[in-house]
Amino acid sequence: MPLIPEEPQIHESAQGPRATPASGRTAPTPRPVPGPRPAAPSRPGRPGPPRPTAPVQRTPRDVASVKPGPSGPAAPAASAAPQIQLIPASAEGALDSAEEAVDLLLESGRAPGEVLVITTGAQHPWADHELSFGEASYWAQHDAGDDVFYADAAVASRAASRPVVVVAVNGGPDSVAATALPLAHSRAGALLIVCGNPQQINSVLGAGV
């Protein structure tokens, strides 16, 4: 606030009698005591008391927000069909070719529990061995999913899907292969390997697998 100016033209009656000058000096004139004055504002170059600042009110525009996406579950991605690999082999050598394929899969980093082997003719010796302990023990191995599982085509529909399915067309009627190959294709998540007669396999795979 500005300073309050002093009252002009003060009468002597209010000031009181003036003293006569003595020794060339003028006696001080009593002045009225002013009332309390407000504090003077700080001058430039002279720090004054800090002025309190009002809190900044943030509007919704000041706050970054993540806009929610559209409501509802996201649409599922289309599942890709498994890759099909054909290994030519005779009916007598199809099981050995399937074993070699399994070995290569495991060496490449596939876990044993990711592989299912289906046979169309004679069962794999592992399946014969496990079934000797009973079907409950045999299918318990399947449910555990810790190892490669070998299944005959007649019971392969009970087997669950696995990333890789290997089919050994090692004999049996043509109708068995015609049924086993589409089933194996539906159980394979990423890769279907078929070991057997290429002409027989192509006739089945080309019929809608």
C-alpha positions as CSV (number, residue, x, y, z in Angstrom):
1,M,0.0,0.0,0.0
2,P,1.2,3.6,-0.6
3,L,2.5,5.7,2.3
4,I,-0.2,7.9,3.9
5,P,0.8,11.5,3.1
6,E,1.3,13.8,6.1
7,E,-1.5,16.3,6.8
8,P,-0.8,19.6,5.1
9,Q,-1.1,23.1,6.8
10,I,-1.0,22.1,10.4
11,H,-2.0,25.2,12.5
12,E,0.2,26.4,15.3
13,S,-2.6,25.9,17.7
14,A,-2.3,22.2,17.1
15,Q,1.4,22.2,16.9
16,G,1.9,24.2,20.1
17,P,4.1,27.3,20.5
18,R,7.2,27.6,18.5
19,A,10.4,28.2,20.4
20,T,12.5,31.1,19.5
21,P,15.6,30.2,17.6
22,A,18.7,30.0,19.7
23,S,22.3,30.0,18.6
24,G,21.2,29.9,15.0
25,R,19.3,26.7,15.4
26,T,15.7,26.3,15.0
27,A,13.9,24.3,17.7
28,P,12.2,21.2,16.4
29,T,8.6,21.5,15.9
30,P,6.5,18.8,17.6
31,R,4.8,16.7,15.0
32,P,1.7,14.6,15.5
33,V,2.3,10.9,16.0
34,P,0.8,9.2,13.1
35,G,-1.3,6.1,13.6
36,P,-0.1,2.6,12.6
37,R,0.8,2.5,9.0
38,P,0.7,-0.6,6.7
39,A,3.9,-2.2,5.8
40,A,5.6,-0.7,2.8
41,P,5.9,-2.9,-0.3
42,S,9.2,-4.3,-1.1
43,R,11.2,-2.3,-3.5
44,P,12.9,-3.5,-6.6
45,G,16.3,-5.0,-5.8
46,R,15.4,-5.5,-2.2
47,P,14.0,-8.9,-1.2
48,G,10.7,-8.8,0.6
49,P,8.8,-11.5,2.4
50,P,7.7,-14.3,0.0
51,R,4.2,-14.0,-1.2
52,P,2.1,-17.2,-0.7
53,T,1.1,-18.7,-4.0
54,A,-2.3,-20.1,-4.5
55,P,-2.4,-23.9,-5.2
56,V,-2.5,-24.8,-8.8
57,Q,-5.8,-26.5,-9.6
58,R,-5.3,-29.1,-12.3
59,T,-8.1,-29.6,-14.7
60,P,-8.9,-33.0,-16.3
61,R,-7.0,-31.8,-19.4
62,D,-3.8,-31.4,-17.3
63,V,-3.9,-35.1,-16.2
64,A,-2.9,-37.6,-18.9
65,S,-5.2,-40.6,-18.9
66,V,-5.3,-43.8,-20.8
67,K,-8.4,-44.2,-22.8
68,P,-10.1,-47.5,-22.3
69,G,-10.4,-49.7,-25.4
70,P,-13.6,-51.0,-26.7
71,S,-15.6,-53.0,-24.2
72,G,-16.0,-56.7,-24.5
73,P,-13.4,-59.5,-25.0
74,A,-11.0,-59.3,-27.8
75,A,-11.7,-61.3,-30.8
76,P,-9.6,-64.5,-30.8
77,A,-6.9,-64.8,-33.4
78,A,-7.4,-67.2,-36.2
79,S,-5.5,-70.4,-35.4
80,A,-2.9,-71.3,-38.0
81,A,-3.0,-74.8,-39.5
82,P,-0.1,-77.0,-38.6
83,Q,2.8,-77.5,-41.0
84,I,2.9,-80.9,-42.7
85,Q,6.1,-82.7,-43.3
86,L,6.2,-86.0,-45.3
87,I,9.0,-88.5,-44.7
88,P,9.0,-91.2,-47.4
89,A,9.3,-94.7,-45.9
90,S,8.0,-98.2,-46.5
91,A,5.5,-99.8,-44.1
92,E,8.4,-101.8,-42.6
93,G,10.6,-98.7,-42.1
94,A,7.9,-96.2,-41.1
95,L,8.3,-96.8,-37.4
96,D,12.1,-96.4,-37.6
97,S,11.6,-93.2,-39.5
98,A,9.2,-91.9,-36.9
99,E,11.8,-92.7,-34.2
100,E,14.4,-90.8,-36.0
101,A,12.0,-87.8,-36.4
102,V,11.3,-87.9,-32.7
103,D,15.1,-87.9,-31.9
104,L,15.6,-84.9,-34.1
105,L,12.7,-83.1,-32.5
106,L,14.1,-83.6,-29.0
107,E,17.6,-82.6,-30.1
108,S,16.2,-79.4,-31.6
109,G,14.8,-78.4,-28.2
110,R,11.3,-79.9,-28.2
111,A,10.2,-81.2,-24.8
112,P,9.2,-84.9,-24.8
113,G,5.8,-84.0,-23.5
114,E,5.1,-82.0,-26.7
115,V,5.2,-85.0,-29.0
116,L,2.5,-87.6,-29.8
117,V,3.3,-90.6,-32.0
118,I,0.5,-92.5,-33.7
119,T,0.9,-95.9,-35.4
120,T,-1.4,-97.4,-38.0
121,G,0.0,-100.9,-37.8
122,A,1.9,-102.7,-35.0
123,Q,2.0,-100.7,-31.8
124,H,5.2,-99.1,-30.6
125,P,7.2,-101.3,-28.1
126,W,6.8,-98.5,-25.5
127,A,3.0,-98.7,-25.8
128,D,3.1,-102.5,-25.5
129,H,5.2,-102.2,-22.4
130,E,3.0,-99.6,-20.7
131,L,-0.2,-101.3,-21.5
132,S,1.2,-104.4,-19.8
133,F,0.6,-102.5,-16.5
134,G,-3.0,-101.8,-17.4
135,E,-4.8,-99.1,-19.3
136,A,-5.1,-96.9,-16.2
137,S,-1.4,-96.7,-15.9
138,Y,-1.0,-96.2,-19.6
139,W,-3.4,-93.2,-19.8
140,A,-2.0,-91.8,-16.6
141,Q,1.3,-91.4,-18.5
142,H,-0.6,-89.5,-21.2
143,D,-2.3,-87.2,-18.7
144,A,1.0,-86.4,-17.0
145,G,2.4,-85.1,-20.3
146,D,6.0,-85.6,-19.2
147,D,7.1,-87.9,-22.0
148,V,6.6,-88.8,-25.6
149,F,3.3,-90.7,-25.9
150,Y,2.8,-93.5,-28.3
151,A,-0.8,-94.5,-29.3
152,D,-2.3,-96.9,-31.7
153,A,-4.6,-95.4,-34.3
154,A,-7.5,-97.2,-32.8
155,V,-7.3,-95.3,-29.5
156,A,-5.6,-92.1,-30.8
157,S,-8.9,-90.2,-30.6
158,R,-8.6,-90.3,-26.8
159,A,-5.2,-88.6,-26.9
160,A,-5.1,-84.8,-26.3
161,S,-3.6,-82.3,-28.7
162,R,0.1,-81.7,-28.6
163,P,2.4,-79.3,-30.5
164,V,3.9,-82.0,-32.7
165,V,2.2,-85.2,-33.9
166,V,4.2,-87.9,-35.7
167,V,2.3,-90.6,-37.7
168,A,4.0,-93.8,-38.6
169,V,2.0,-95.5,-41.5
170,N,3.5,-98.8,-40.6
171,G,0.8,-101.1,-42.0
172,G,-2.8,-101.8,-41.4
173,P,-5.7,-101.4,-43.8
174,D,-5.9,-98.2,-45.9
175,S,-9.0,-97.2,-44.1
176,V,-7.0,-97.0,-40.8
177,A,-4.6,-94.5,-42.4
178,A,-7.5,-92.6,-44.0
179,T,-8.9,-92.1,-40.5
180,A,-5.7,-91.6,-38.6
181,L,-4.2,-88.9,-40.7
182,P,-7.2,-86.4,-40.4
183,L,-7.2,-87.2,-36.7
184,A,-3.5,-86.5,-36.3
185,H,-3.9,-83.3,-38.3
186,S,-6.6,-82.1,-35.8
187,R,-4.4,-83.0,-32.8
188,A,-1.2,-81.3,-34.1
189,G,-0.8,-77.7,-32.8
190,A,2.3,-76.7,-34.9
191,L,3.7,-79.6,-36.9
192,L,2.5,-82.9,-38.4
193,I,5.1,-85.4,-39.5
194,V,3.9,-88.4,-41.5
195,C,6.2,-91.3,-42.3
196,G,5.1,-93.7,-44.9
197,N,4.2,-94.3,-48.6
198,P,4.0,-90.8,-50.2
199,Q,1.4,-91.8,-52.7
200,Q,-0.9,-93.2,-50.0
201,I,-0.3,-90.2,-47.7
202,N,-0.9,-87.6,-50.5
203,S,-4.1,-89.3,-51.5
204,V,-5.4,-88.9,-48.0
205,L,-4.0,-85.5,-47.2
206,G,-5.2,-84.1,-50.5
207,A,-8.7,-85.3,-49.8
208,G,-9.4,-82.5,-47.4
209,V,-6.8,-82.6,-44.6
